[in-house]
């Protein structure tokens, strides 16, 4: 099915830590992280609301996958809203 990030623990946004490069690999990493959090084994990137390197989709505390790290965490980050096929 298609899953869209919403900032919850099961559908985290995607963000970055020390450096940001929004490319096919990082888009796929976001898709995989969201789909795994939602209980799927893998996923394919479909679309994103914005480039998280440049601007934020929402502000405030939510659950995020940080590019280059494992799992999800709750914090206040620059982020984007993604859609994945899981």
Beta strands, then each sheet from edge to edge (+ up, - down):
strand 1: 2-4
strand 2: 13-15
strand 3: 44-48
strand 4: 61-66
strand 5: 73-76
strand 6: 82-85
sheet 1: 1+ 6- 3+
sheet 2: 2+ 4+ 5-
end
